[in-house]
């Protein structure tokens, strides 16, 4: 599971960096600040904690993201 997390995070960072280089910093900022980042995290939560925990965290994630922006 740890290896999956490490690969997932590093591949996301690499993809966002490449998008920033190709399309500019505005696109990279949009990718890193939107809910697209949360998807892989919820998948890992579902695998570790179970489906009901993942559903509950996915429902509350937008409130947390929008409260910070």
mmCIF file of the N, C-alpha and C atoms, coordinates in Angstrom:
data_MODEL
# 
_entry.id   MODEL 
# 
loop_
_atom_site.group_PDB 
_atom_site.id 
_atom_site.type_symbol 
_atom_site.label_atom_id 
_atom_site.label_alt_id 
_atom_site.label_comp_id 
_atom_site.label_asym_id 
_atom_site.label_entity_id 
_atom_site.label_seq_id 
_atom_site.pdbx_PDB_ins_code 
_atom_site.Cartn_x 
_atom_site.Cartn_y 
_atom_site.Cartn_z 
_atom_site.occupancy 
_atom_site.B_iso_or_equiv 
_atom_site.pdbx_formal_charge 
_atom_site.auth_seq_id 
_atom_site.auth_comp_id 
_atom_site.auth_asym_id 
_atom_site.auth_atom_id 
_atom_site.pdbx_PDB_model_num 
ATOM 1   N N  . UNK A 1 1  ? 0.827   -1.190 0.000   1.00 0.00 ? 1  UNK A N  1 
ATOM 2   C CA . UNK A 1 1  ? 0.000   0.000  0.000   1.00 0.00 ? 1  UNK A CA 1 
ATOM 3   C C  . UNK A 1 1  ? 0.872   1.254  0.000   1.00 0.00 ? 1  UNK A C  1 
ATOM 4   N N  . UNK A 1 2  ? 1.959   1.221  0.748   1.00 0.00 ? 2  UNK A N  1 
ATOM 5   C CA . UNK A 1 2  ? 2.849   2.377  0.800   1.00 0.00 ? 2  UNK A CA 1 
ATOM 6   C C  . UNK A 1 2  ? 3.442   2.658  -0.567  1.00 0.00 ? 2  UNK A C  1 
ATOM 7   N N  . UNK A 1 3  ? 3.822   1.627  -1.282  1.00 0.00 ? 3  UNK A N  1 
ATOM 8   C CA . UNK A 1 3  ? 4.379   1.807  -2.614  1.00 0.00 ? 3  UNK A CA 1 
ATOM 9   C C  . UNK A 1 3  ? 3.344   2.421  -3.553  1.00 0.00 ? 3  UNK A C  1 
ATOM 10  N N  . UNK A 1 4  ? 2.100   1.993  -3.450  1.00 0.00 ? 4  UNK A N  1 
ATOM 11  C CA . UNK A 1 4  ? 1.035   2.564  -4.284  1.00 0.00 ? 4  UNK A CA 1 
ATOM 12  C C  . UNK A 1 4  ? 0.852   4.049  -3.986  1.00 0.00 ? 4  UNK A C  1 
ATOM 13  N N  . UNK A 1 5  ? 0.893   4.416  -2.707  1.00 0.00 ? 5  UNK A N  1 
ATOM 14  C CA . UNK A 1 5  ? 0.762   5.823  -2.342  1.00 0.00 ? 5  UNK A CA 1 
ATOM 15  C C  . UNK A 1 5  ? 1.907   6.652  -2.900  1.00 0.00 ? 5  UNK A C  1 
ATOM 16  N N  . UNK A 1 6  ? 3.116   6.134  -2.762  1.00 0.00 ? 6  UNK A N  1 
ATOM 17  C CA . UNK A 1 6  ? 4.277   6.868  -3.256  1.00 0.00 ? 6  UNK A CA 1 
ATOM 18  C C  . UNK A 1 6  ? 4.235   7.047  -4.772  1.00 0.00 ? 6  UNK A C  1 
ATOM 19  N N  . UNK A 1 7  ? 3.860   6.004  -5.471  1.00 0.00 ? 7  UNK A N  1 
ATOM 20  C CA . UNK A 1 7  ? 3.763   6.100  -6.930  1.00 0.00 ? 7  UNK A CA 1 
ATOM 21  C C  . UNK A 1 7  ? 2.647   7.037  -7.356  1.00 0.00 ? 7  UNK A C  1 
ATOM 22  N N  . UNK A 1 8  ? 1.542   6.992  -6.653  1.00 0.00 ? 8  UNK A N  1 
ATOM 23  C CA . UNK A 1 8  ? 0.410   7.845  -6.989  1.00 0.00 ? 8  UNK A CA 1 
ATOM 24  C C  . UNK A 1 8  ? 0.741   9.317  -6.794  1.00 0.00 ? 8  UNK A C  1 
ATOM 25  N N  . UNK A 1 9  ? 1.337   9.639  -5.676  1.00 0.00 ? 9  UNK A N  1 
ATOM 26  C CA . UNK A 1 9  ? 1.663   11.031 -5.382  1.00 0.00 ? 9  UNK A CA 1 
ATOM 27  C C  . UNK A 1 9  ? 2.727   11.550 -6.341  1.00 0.00 ? 9  UNK A C  1 
ATOM 28  N N  . UNK A 1 10 ? 3.776   10.770 -6.558  1.00 0.00 ? 10 UNK A N  1 
ATOM 29  C CA . UNK A 1 10 ? 4.849   11.250 -7.433  1.00 0.00 ? 10 UNK A CA 1 
ATOM 30  C C  . UNK A 1 10 ? 4.388   11.383 -8.879  1.00 0.00 ? 10 UNK A C  1 
ATOM 31  N N  . UNK A 1 11 ? 3.513   10.503 -9.336  1.00 0.00 ? 11 UNK A N  1 
ATOM 32  C CA . UNK A 1 11 ? 3.016   10.631 -10.707 1.00 0.00 ? 11 UNK A CA 1 
ATOM 33  C C  . UNK A 1 11 ? 2.100   11.844 -10.851 1.00 0.00 ? 11 UNK A C  1 
ATOM 34  N N  . UNK A 1 12 ? 1.311   12.157 -9.817  1.00 0.00 ? 12 UNK A N  1 
ATOM 35  C CA . UNK A 1 12 ? 0.467   13.368 -9.855  1.00 0.00 ? 12 UNK A CA 1 
ATOM 36  C C  . UNK A 1 12 ? 1.325   14.618 -9.922  1.00 0.00 ? 12 UNK A C  1 
ATOM 37  N N  . UNK A 1 13 ? 2.370   14.676 -9.109  1.00 0.00 ? 13 UNK A N  1 
ATOM 38  C CA . UNK A 1 13 ? 3.240   15.847 -9.106  1.00 0.00 ? 13 UNK A CA 1 
ATOM 39  C C  . UNK A 1 13 ? 3.943   15.995 -10.452 1.00 0.00 ? 13 UNK A C  1 
ATOM 40  N N  . UNK A 1 14 ? 4.396   14.895 -11.020 1.00 0.00 ? 14 UNK A N  1 
ATOM 41  C CA . UNK A 1 14 ? 5.048   14.950 -12.326 1.00 0.00 ? 14 UNK A CA 1 
ATOM 42  C C  . UNK A 1 14 ? 4.081   15.427 -13.408 1.00 0.00 ? 14 UNK A C  1 
ATOM 43  N N  . UNK A 1 15 ? 2.858   14.924 -13.389 1.00 0.00 ? 15 UNK A N  1 
ATOM 44  C CA . UNK A 1 15 ? 1.871   15.336 -14.394 1.00 0.00 ? 15 UNK A CA 1 
ATOM 45  C C  . UNK A 1 15 ? 1.518   16.809 -14.258 1.00 0.00 ? 15 UNK A C  1 
ATOM 46  N N  . UNK A 1 16 ? 1.388   17.299 -13.040 1.00 0.00 ? 16 UNK A N  1 
ATOM 47  C CA . UNK A 1 16 ? 1.069   18.715 -12.845 1.00 0.00 ? 16 UNK A CA 1 
ATOM 48  C C  . UNK A 1 16 ? 2.239   19.606 -13.240 1.00 0.00 ? 16 UNK A C  1 
ATOM 49  N N  . UNK A 1 17 ? 3.452   19.160 -12.989 1.00 0.00 ? 17 UNK A N  1 
ATOM 50  C CA . UNK A 1 17 ? 4.633   19.919 -13.397 1.00 0.00 ? 17 UNK A CA 1 
ATOM 51  C C  . UNK A 1 17 ? 4.729   19.994 -14.912 1.00 0.00 ? 17 UNK A C  1 
ATOM 52  N N  . UNK A 1 18 ? 4.511   18.875 -15.576 1.00 0.00 ? 18 UNK A N  1 
ATOM 53  C CA . UNK A 1 18 ? 4.552   18.877 -17.044 1.00 0.00 ? 18 UNK A CA 1 
ATOM 54  C C  . UNK A 1 18 ? 3.438   19.739 -17.630 1.00 0.00 ? 18 UNK A C  1 
ATOM 55  N N  . UNK A 1 19 ? 2.270   19.696 -17.035 1.00 0.00 ? 19 UNK A N  1 
ATOM 56  C CA . UNK A 1 19 ? 1.175   20.548 -17.516 1.00 0.00 ? 19 UNK A CA 1 
ATOM 57  C C  . UNK A 1 19 ? 1.523   22.019 -17.340 1.00 0.00 ? 19 UNK A C  1 
ATOM 58  N N  . UNK A 1 20 ? 2.178   22.350 -16.249 1.00 0.00 ? 20 UNK A N  1 
ATOM 59  C CA . UNK A 1 20 ? 2.601   23.725 -16.027 1.00 0.00 ? 20 UNK A CA 1 
ATOM 60  C C  . UNK A 1 20 ? 3.631   24.178 -17.035 1.00 0.00 ? 20 UNK A C  1 
ATOM 61  N N  . UNK A 1 21 ? 4.527   23.292 -17.411 1.00 0.00 ? 21 UNK A N  1 
ATOM 62  C CA . UNK A 1 21 ? 5.536   23.641 -18.410 1.00 0.00 ? 21 UNK A CA 1 
ATOM 63  C C  . UNK A 1 21 ? 4.932   23.770 -19.800 1.00 0.00 ? 21 UNK A C  1 
ATOM 64  N N  . UNK A 1 22 ? 3.974   22.927 -20.108 1.00 0.00 ? 22 UNK A N  1 
ATOM 65  C CA . UNK A 1 22 ? 3.373   22.951 -21.449 1.00 0.00 ? 22 UNK A CA 1 
ATOM 66  C C  . UNK A 1 22 ? 2.334   24.049 -21.607 1.00 0.00 ? 22 UNK A C  1 
ATOM 67  N N  . UNK A 1 23 ? 1.499   24.248 -20.601 1.00 0.00 ? 23 UNK A N  1 
ATOM 68  C CA . UNK A 1 23 ? 0.355   25.144 -20.735 1.00 0.00 ? 23 UNK A CA 1 
ATOM 69  C C  . UNK A 1 23 ? 0.417   26.387 -19.869 1.00 0.00 ? 23 UNK A C  1 
ATOM 70  N N  . UNK A 1 24 ? 1.435   26.512 -19.046 1.00 0.00 ? 24 UNK A N  1 
ATOM 71  C CA . UNK A 1 24 ? 1.587   27.710 -18.231 1.00 0.00 ? 24 UNK A CA 1 
ATOM 72  C C  . UNK A 1 24 ? 1.197   27.496 -16.778 1.00 0.00 ? 24 UNK A C  1 
ATOM 73  N N  . UNK A 1 25 ? 1.569   28.463 -15.958 1.00 0.00 ? 25 UNK A N  1 
ATOM 74  C CA . UNK A 1 25 ? 1.320   28.324 -14.527 1.00 0.00 ? 25 UNK A CA 1 
ATOM 75  C C  . UNK A 1 25 ? -0.158  28.373 -14.138 1.00 0.00 ? 25 UNK A C  1 
ATOM 76  N N  . UNK A 1 26 ? -0.984  29.023 -14.931 1.00 0.00 ? 26 UNK A N  1 
ATOM 77  C CA . UNK A 1 26 ? -2.404  29.093 -14.600 1.00 0.00 ? 26 UNK A CA 1 
ATOM 78  C C  . UNK A 1 26 ? -3.042  27.700 -14.657 1.00 0.00 ? 26 UNK A C  1 
ATOM 79  N N  . UNK A 1 27 ? -2.673  26.917 -15.650 1.00 0.00 ? 27 UNK A N  1 
ATOM 80  C CA . UNK A 1 27 ? -3.217  25.568 -15.770 1.00 0.00 ? 27 UNK A CA 1 
ATOM 81  C C  . UNK A 1 27 ? -2.699  24.681 -14.638 1.00 0.00 ? 27 UNK A C  1 
ATOM 82  N N  . UNK A 1 28 ? -1.424  24.817 -14.314 1.00 0.00 ? 28 UNK A N  1 
ATOM 83  C CA . UNK A 1 28 ? -0.869  24.023 -13.219 1.00 0.00 ? 28 UNK A CA 1 
ATOM 84  C C  . UNK A 1 28 ? -1.536  24.381 -11.898 1.00 0.00 ? 28 UNK A C  1 
ATOM 85  N N  . UNK A 1 29 ? -1.783  25.654 -11.668 1.00 0.00 ? 29 UNK A N  1 
ATOM 86  C CA . UNK A 1 29 ? -2.454  26.073 -10.434 1.00 0.00 ? 29 UNK A CA 1 
ATOM 87  C C  . UNK A 1 29 ? -3.880  25.554 -10.392 1.00 0.00 ? 29 UNK A C  1 
ATOM 88  N N  . UNK A 1 30 ? -4.563  25.573 -11.517 1.00 0.00 ? 30 UNK A N  1 
ATOM 89  C CA . UNK A 1 30 ? -5.933  25.067 -11.565 1.00 0.00 ? 30 UNK A CA 1 
ATOM 90  C C  . UNK A 1 30 ? -5.967  23.579 -11.266 1.00 0.00 ? 30 UNK A C  1 
ATOM 91  N N  . UNK A 1 31 ? -5.023  22.827 -11.826 1.00 0.00 ? 31 UNK A N  1 
ATOM 92  C CA . UNK A 1 31 ? -4.988  21.381 -11.597 1.00 0.00 ? 31 UNK A CA 1 
ATOM 93  C C  . UNK A 1 31 ? -4.697  21.038 -10.141 1.00 0.00 ? 31 UNK A C  1 
ATOM 94  N N  . UNK A 1 32 ? -3.803  21.782 -9.520  1.00 0.00 ? 32 UNK A N  1 
ATOM 95  C CA . UNK A 1 32 ? -3.435  21.447 -8.151  1.00 0.00 ? 32 UNK A CA 1 
ATOM 96  C C  . UNK A 1 32 ? -4.445  21.938 -7.129  1.00 0.00 ? 32 UNK A C  1 
ATOM 97  N N  . UNK A 1 33 ? -5.281  22.884 -7.505  1.00 0.00 ? 33 UNK A N  1 
ATOM 98  C CA . UNK A 1 33 ? -6.209  23.439 -6.514  1.00 0.00 ? 33 UNK A CA 1 
ATOM 99  C C  . UNK A 1 33 ? -7.633  22.925 -6.649  1.00 0.00 ? 33 UNK A C  1 
ATOM 100 N N  . UNK A 1 34 ? -7.910  22.122 -7.619  1.00 0.00 ? 34 UNK A N  1 
ATOM 101 C CA . UNK A 1 34 ? -9.273  21.627 -7.804  1.00 0.00 ? 34 UNK A CA 1 
ATOM 102 C C  . UNK A 1 34 ? -9.456  20.264 -7.160  1.00 0.00 ? 34 UNK A C  1 
ATOM 103 N N  . UNK A 1 35 ? -10.629 19.767 -7.258  1.00 0.00 ? 35 UNK A N  1 
ATOM 104 C CA . UNK A 1 35 ? -10.968 18.482 -6.643  1.00 0.00 ? 35 UNK A CA 1 
ATOM 105 C C  . UNK A 1 35 ? -10.350 17.294 -7.357  1.00 0.00 ? 35 UNK A C  1 
ATOM 106 N N  . UNK A 1 36 ? -9.693  17.533 -8.497  1.00 0.00 ? 36 UNK A N  1 
ATOM 107 C CA . UNK A 1 36 ? -9.076  16.424 -9.218  1.00 0.00 ? 36 UNK A CA 1 
ATOM 108 C C  . UNK A 1 36 ? -7.976  15.774 -8.380  1.00 0.00 ? 36 UNK A C  1 
ATOM 109 N N  . UNK A 1 37 ? -7.434  16.517 -7.449  1.00 0.00 ? 37 UNK A N  1 
ATOM 110 C CA . UNK A 1 37 ? -6.394  15.992 -6.574  1.00 0.00 ? 37 UNK A CA 1 
ATOM 111 C C  . UNK A 1 37 ? -6.977  15.002 -5.569  1.00 0.00 ? 37 UNK A C  1 
ATOM 112 N N  . UNK A 1 38 ? -8.219  15.184 -5.212  1.00 0.00 ? 38 UNK A N  1 
ATOM 113 C CA . UNK A 1 38 ? -8.831  14.407 -4.148  1.00 0.00 ? 38 UNK A CA 1 
ATOM 114 C C  . UNK A 1 38 ? -9.176  12.985 -4.595  1.00 0.00 ? 38 UNK A C  1 
ATOM 115 N N  . UNK A 1 39 ? -9.411  12.778 -5.862  1.00 0.00 ? 39 UNK A N  1 
ATOM 116 C CA . UNK A 1 39 ? -9.813  11.465 -6.366  1.00 0.00 ? 39 UNK A CA 1 
ATOM 117 C C  . UNK A 1 39 ? -8.889  10.334 -5.948  1.00 0.00 ? 39 UNK A C  1 
ATOM 118 N N  . UNK A 1 40 ? -7.600  10.437 -6.233  1.00 0.00 ? 40 UNK A N  1 
ATOM 119 C CA . UNK A 1 40 ? -6.698  9.357  -5.815  1.00 0.00 ? 40 UNK A CA 1 
ATOM 120 C C  . UNK A 1 40 ? -6.623  9.177  -4.300  1.00 0.00 ? 40 UNK A C  1 
ATOM 121 N N  . UNK A 1 41 ? -6.763  10.255 -3.560  1.00 0.00 ? 41 UNK A N  1 
ATOM 122 C CA . UNK A 1 41 ? -6.727  10.161 -2.106  1.00 0.00 ? 41 UNK A CA 1 
ATOM 123 C C  . UNK A 1 41 ? -7.929  9.374  -1.600  1.00 0.00 ? 41 UNK A C  1 
ATOM 124 N N  . UNK A 1 42 ? -9.092  9.615  -2.182  1.00 0.00 ? 42 UNK A N  1 
ATOM 125 C CA . UNK A 1 42 ? -10.298 8.889  -1.765  1.00 0.00 ? 42 UNK A CA 1 
ATOM 126 C C  . UNK A 1 42 ? -10.192 7.412  -2.135  1.00 0.00 ? 42 UNK A C  1 
ATOM 127 N N  . UNK A 1 43 ? -9.548  7.109  -3.245  1.00 0.00 ? 43 UNK A N  1 
ATOM 128 C CA . UNK A 1 43 ? -9.345  5.705  -3.615  1.00 0.00 ? 43 UNK A CA 1 
ATOM 129 C C  . UNK A 1 43 ? -8.488  4.998  -2.569  1.00 0.00 ? 43 UNK A C  1 
ATOM 130 N N  . UNK A 1 44 ? -7.416  5.651  -2.146  1.00 0.00 ? 44 UNK A N  1 
ATOM 131 C CA . UNK A 1 44 ? -6.550  5.064  -1.131  1.00 0.00 ? 44 UNK A CA 1 
ATOM 132 C C  . UNK A 1 44 ? -7.314  4.905  0.189   1.00 0.00 ? 44 UNK A C  1 
ATOM 133 N N  . UNK A 1 45 ? -8.112  5.908  0.540   1.00 0.00 ? 45 UNK A N  1 
ATOM 134 C CA . UNK A 1 45 ? -8.922  5.793  1.754   1.00 0.00 ? 45 UNK A CA 1 
ATOM 135 C C  . UNK A 1 45 ? -9.891  4.625  1.674   1.00 0.00 ? 45 UNK A C  1 
ATOM 136 N N  . UNK A 1 46 ? -10.488 4.429  0.515   1.00 0.00 ? 46 UNK A N  1 
ATOM 137 C CA . UNK A 1 46 ? -11.422 3.319  0.347   1.00 0.00 ? 46 UNK A CA 1 
ATOM 138 C C  . UNK A 1 46 ? -10.718 1.981  0.511   1.00 0.00 ? 46 UNK A C  1 
ATOM 139 N N  . UNK A 1 47 ? -9.508  1.887  0.002   1.00 0.00 ? 47 UNK A N  1 
ATOM 140 C CA . UNK A 1 47 ? -8.767  0.636  0.130   1.00 0.00 ? 47 UNK A CA 1 
ATOM 141 C C  . UNK A 1 47 ? -8.335  0.380  1.572   1.00 0.00 ? 47 UNK A C  1 
ATOM 142 N N  . UNK A 1 48 ? -7.980  1.440  2.275   1.00 0.00 ? 48 UNK A N  1 
ATOM 143 C CA . UNK A 1 48 ? -7.486  1.266  3.642   1.00 0.00 ? 48 UNK A CA 1 
ATOM 144 C C  . UNK A 1 48 ? -8.598  1.195  4.685   1.00 0.00 ? 48 UNK A C  1 
ATOM 145 N N  . UNK A 1 49 ? -9.572  2.103  4.595   1.00 0.00 ? 49 UNK A N  1 
ATOM 146 C CA . UNK A 1 49 ? -10.555 2.264  5.665   1.00 0.00 ? 49 UNK A CA 1 
ATOM 147 C C  . UNK A 1 49 ? -11.913 1.645  5.361   1.00 0.00 ? 49 UNK A C  1 
ATOM 148 N N  . UNK A 1 50 ? -12.186 1.348  4.122   1.00 0.00 ? 50 UNK A N  1 
ATOM 149 C CA . UNK A 1 50 ? -13.477 0.790  3.754   1.00 0.00 ? 50 UNK A CA 1 
ATOM 150 C C  . UNK A 1 50 ? -14.325 1.786  2.980   1.00 0.00 ? 50 UNK A C  1 
ATOM 151 N N  . UNK A 1 51 ? -15.331 1.261  2.326   1.00 0.00 ? 51 UNK A N  1 
ATOM 152 C CA . UNK A 1 51 ? -16.150 2.071  1.430   1.00 0.00 ? 51 UNK A CA 1 
ATOM 153 C C  . UNK A 1 51 ? -16.963 3.136  2.166   1.00 0.00 ? 51 UNK A C  1 
ATOM 154 N N  . UNK A 1 52 ? -17.503 2.818  3.314   1.00 0.00 ? 52 UNK A N  1 
ATOM 155 C CA . UNK A 1 52 ? -18.344 3.800  4.012   1.00 0.00 ? 52 UNK A CA 1 
ATOM 156 C C  . UNK A 1 52 ? -17.529 5.005  4.463   1.00 0.00 ? 52 UNK A C  1 
ATOM 157 N N  . UNK A 1 53 ? -16.307 4.784  4.921   1.00 0.00 ? 53 UNK A N  1 
ATOM 158 C CA . UNK A 1 53 ? -15.445 5.903  5.303   1.00 0.00 ? 53 UNK A CA 1 
ATOM 159 C C  . UNK A 1 53 ? -15.093 6.747  4.095   1.00 0.00 ? 53 UNK A C  1 
ATOM 160 N N  . UNK A 1 54 ? -14.799 6.105  2.962   1.00 0.00 ? 54 UNK A N  1 
ATOM 161 C CA . UNK A 1 54 ? -14.446 6.835  1.745   1.00 0.00 ? 54 UNK A CA 1 
ATOM 162 C C  . UNK A 1 54 ? -15.625 7.659  1.240   1.00 0.00 ? 54 UNK A C  1 
ATOM 163 N N  . UNK A 1 55 ? -16.826 7.114  1.318   1.00 0.00 ? 55 UNK A N  1 
ATOM 164 C CA . UNK A 1 55 ? -18.011 7.863  0.888   1.00 0.00 ? 55 UNK A CA 1 
ATOM 165 C C  . UNK A 1 55 ? -18.219 9.084  1.772   1.00 0.00 ? 55 UNK A C  1 
ATOM 166 N N  . UNK A 1 56 ? -18.074 8.911  3.060   1.00 0.00 ? 56 UNK A N  1 
ATOM 167 C CA . UNK A 1 56 ? -18.246 10.032 3.991   1.00 0.00 ? 56 UNK A CA 1 
ATOM 168 C C  . UNK A 1 56 ? -17.192 11.114 3.743   1.00 0.00 ? 56 UNK A C  1 
ATOM 169 N N  . UNK A 1 57 ? -15.947 10.723 3.540   1.00 0.00 ? 57 UNK A N  1 
ATOM 170 C CA . UNK A 1 57 ? -14.904 11.716 3.294   1.00 0.00 ? 57 UNK A CA 1 
ATOM 171 C C  . UNK A 1 57 ? -15.074 12.388 1.934   1.00 0.00 ? 57 UNK A C  1 
ATOM 172 N N  . UNK A 1 58 ? -15.544 11.651 0.936   1.00 0.00 ? 58 UNK A N  1 
ATOM 173 C CA . UNK A 1 58 ? -15.777 12.249 -0.381  1.00 0.00 ? 58 UNK A CA 1 
ATOM 174 C C  . UNK A 1 58 ? -16.919 13.258 -0.339  1.00 0.00 ? 58 UNK A C  1 
ATOM 175 N N  . UNK A 1 59 ? -17.914 12.998 0.478   1.00 0.00 ? 59 UNK A N  1 
ATOM 176 C CA . UNK A 1 59 ? -19.029 13.946 0.597   1.00 0.00 ? 59 UNK A CA 1 
ATOM 177 C C  . UNK A 1 59 ? -18.596 15.249 1.245   1.00 0.00 ? 59 UNK A C  1 
ATOM 178 N N  . UNK A 1 60 ? -17.680 15.169 2.193   1.00 0.00 ? 60 UNK A N  1 
ATOM 179 C CA . UNK A 1 60 ? -17.253 16.355 2.930   1.00 0.00 ? 60 UNK A CA 1 
ATOM 180 C C  . UNK A 1 60 ? -16.035 17.052 2.331   1.00 0.00 ? 60 UNK A C  1 
ATOM 181 N N  . UNK A 1 61 ? -15.400 16.454 1.352   1.00 0.00 ? 61 UNK A N  1 
ATOM 182 C CA . UNK A 1 61 ? -14.201 17.042 0.759   1.00 0.00 ? 61 UNK A CA 1 
ATOM 183 C C  . UNK A 1 61 ? -14.447 18.398 0.099   1.00 0.00 ? 61 UNK A C  1 
ATOM 184 N N  . UNK A 1 62 ? -15.512 18.585 -0.692  1.00 0.00 ? 62 UNK A N  1 
ATOM 185 C CA . UNK A 1 62 ? -15.719 19.905 -1.300  1.00 0.00 ? 62 UNK A CA 1 
ATOM 186 C C  . UNK A 1 62 ? -15.837 21.032 -0.281  1.00 0.00 ? 62 UNK A C  1 
ATOM 187 N N  . UNK A 1 63 ? -16.464 20.767 0.832   1.00 0.00 ? 63 UNK A N  1 
ATOM 188 C CA . UNK A 1 63 ? -16.575 21.807 1.862   1.00 0.00 ? 63 UNK A CA 1 
ATOM 189 C C  . UNK A 1 63 ? -15.206 22.204 2.387   1.00 0.00 ? 63 UNK A C  1 
ATOM 190 N N  . UNK A 1 64 ? -14.335 21.241 2.574   1.00 0.00 ? 64 UNK A N  1 
ATOM 191 C CA . UNK A 1 64 ? -12.987 21.539 3.036   1.00 0.00 ? 64 UNK A CA 1 
ATOM 192 C C  . UNK A 1 64 ? -12.156 22.277 2.020   1.00 0.00 ? 64 UNK A C  1 
ATOM 193 N N  . UNK A 1 65 ? -12.275 21.879 0.750   1.00 0.00 ? 65 UNK A N  1 
ATOM 194 C CA . UNK A 1 65 ? -11.490 22.528 -0.305  1.00 0.00 ? 65 UNK A CA 1 
ATOM 195 C C  . UNK A 1 65 ? -11.976 23.964 -0.516  1.00 0.00 ? 65 UNK A C  1 
ATOM 196 N N  . UNK A 1 66 ? -13.261 24.157 -0.558  1.00 0.00 ? 66 UNK A N  1 
ATOM 197 C CA . UNK A 1 66 ? -13.788 25.498 -0.814  1.00 0.00 ? 66 UNK A CA 1 
ATOM 198 C C  . UNK A 1 66 ? -13.605 26.427 0.371   1.00 0.00 ? 66 UNK A C  1 
ATOM 199 N N  . UNK A 1 67 ? -13.505 25.886 1.562   1.00 0.00 ? 67 UNK A N  1 
ATOM 200 C CA . UNK A 1 67 ? -13.276 26.744 2.727   1.00 0.00 ? 67 UNK A CA 1 
ATOM 201 C C  . UNK A 1 67 ? -11.859 27.294 2.723   1.00 0.00 ? 67 UNK A C  1 
ATOM 202 N N  . UNK A 1 68 ? -10.944 26.610 2.055   1.00 0.00 ? 68 UNK A N  1 
ATOM 203 C CA . UNK A 1 68 ? -9.560  27.084 2.000   1.00 0.00 ? 68 UNK A CA 1 
ATOM 204 C C  . UNK A 1 68 ? -9.313  28.034 0.847   1.00 0.00 ? 68 UNK A C  1 
ATOM 205 N N  . UNK A 1 69 ? -10.200 28.069 -0.123  1.00 0.00 ? 69 UNK A N  1 
ATOM 206 C CA . UNK A 1 69 ? -9.956  28.929 -1.290  1.00 0.00 ? 69 UNK A CA 1 
ATOM 207 C C  . UNK A 1 69 ? -10.614 30.286 -1.152  1.00 0.00 ? 69 UNK A C  1 
# 
